[in-house]
Amino acid sequence: MKIVNHDGTKEYEPCGQYNWRLDWLENQIKLHRTNGRDIPEHQYDRWFSEEEKVYQNNLKDYEKIKKLDKDIGIIIPTHKYHAVWSKACFKSCSETGYWTMVAYDNPYYGINHKHENLLPTVEAMMYADEILMKPKTWGSGVGIPHSWNMYLGLKMIKSLGFSHVFNTNGDCILEKPEGVDVLYDMLKKDDSDMIACEYDPGRYLGTMTWLAKTDVALKLWEMNFKNLYRNQLGNAEARMGIFAKKLGLKVISVVNPADHHFKDWTHKNTFREVVGIRHLHAEHKVRRWDKKAPIEEKYFDKTFLNTHERNTLLKYWETGEKKYLKQWWE
């Protein structure tokens, strides 16, 4: 997207705009002094300080605008139950350098609920370039709100002009965010439609983490939306596998594609090798079941620890005493 400068003659560039403003301000000061206007020096200093603030704000906006020129947009479908992982997830996605959109399940169902219990922290939300909140839906299960998030979110991604979309759920992190570029190169190499963390042709296609052409992704989720209440089609992964086969999509095969969600965190997989994907929510459960050490402390937003975790994990991190770890396993 081309943004023009102050006089419409060239492409906008914050530094050039800043220099033009400084030149104008210096000329104004010269006129003041020539005309004998008695303006104290601290007033001039304040004007220059204000111009610096304007420049810094414009620079931030310009960096945001330049993201719109890239091929890839990121969508993170999520909800309030992911909040303990939100900051780590959003931060890792923002580190890709791509436009990051949080597609959030509308949590406003009761007038007595408080914002701090319904949304991730402000710090977490600040990592997002855009926040989209779907309308309230009342259908039971995860499939219906997820489908609304994806359908509306992908519509927005397409409207912003991104040719490709990278998806990861709000309870995942990318330990190698630069790997999204590697996935994109893999996709472009053979003009493939999609690469997903799980894929068994005709049976299932992983919805947790994937990269696809935007038009292809939108077709898949439009098909899912139209078939939202056909329960016999199975869960989201099974549905996507069926729809991908019907559309004849060219999906790149990955290493060890089966049941990626709940595999041990040392399990080899293309997405783990390339982008360092970790499904924190599932890993948290598996580590407790297997009586292993918890996920690294840095990945938790402690604001959202439950009572059991506050009485065990929090004390374990504070003291290092193994008795609290054993209590967490119980």
URGIZI-V779603 format. One record per pair of residues at least 24 apart in sequence whose ideal C-beta (glycine too) atoms are under 6 Angstrom apart, sorted by the first residue. I is the first residue (numbers start at 0). GAP is how many residues later the second one is. Records with the same first field share a line. If there is no record, write none. Layout:
# URGIZI-V779603
I->GAP + GAP
This chain:
# URGIZI-V779603
0->67
13->44 + 45 + 48
17->37
20->30
66->32
69->28
70->92 + 93
71->26 + 92 + 94
72->26 + 84 + 89 + 92
73->24 + 26 + 92
74->26 + 28 + 78 + 82 + 90 + 92
75->26 + 94
76->26 + 69 + 72 + 73
77->26 + 92
78->26
79->27 + 38
81->88 + 89
82->37 + 221
83->216 + 217 + 220
84->86 + 195
85->34 + 38
86->37 + 214
87->85 + 211
88->81 + 83 + 84
89->34 + 37 + 38
90->36
91->81 + 82 + 85
93->33
94->82
95->81 + 84
98->30
99->28 + 29
100->29
101->26 + 29
102->29 + 46 + 50
103->29
104->40
105->27 + 28 + 30
120->182
131->24
146->77 + 78 + 81
149->71
150->70 + 74
153->63 + 64 + 67
156->57
157->56 + 60
161->52
162->51
163->49 + 50
164->49 + 52
165->45
166->43
167->41
168->39
170->109 + 110
171->105 + 107
172->105
173->101 + 102
174->101
175->99 + 100
178->95 + 96
181->92
182->28 + 91
191->58 + 60
192->56 + 57
193->55 + 57
194->57
196->63 + 74
197->59 + 62
198->52 + 58
201->39 + 43
202->38
203->33 + 34 + 37
204->35 + 36 + 39
205->31 + 54
206->29 + 30 + 33
208->62 + 68
287->41
290->38
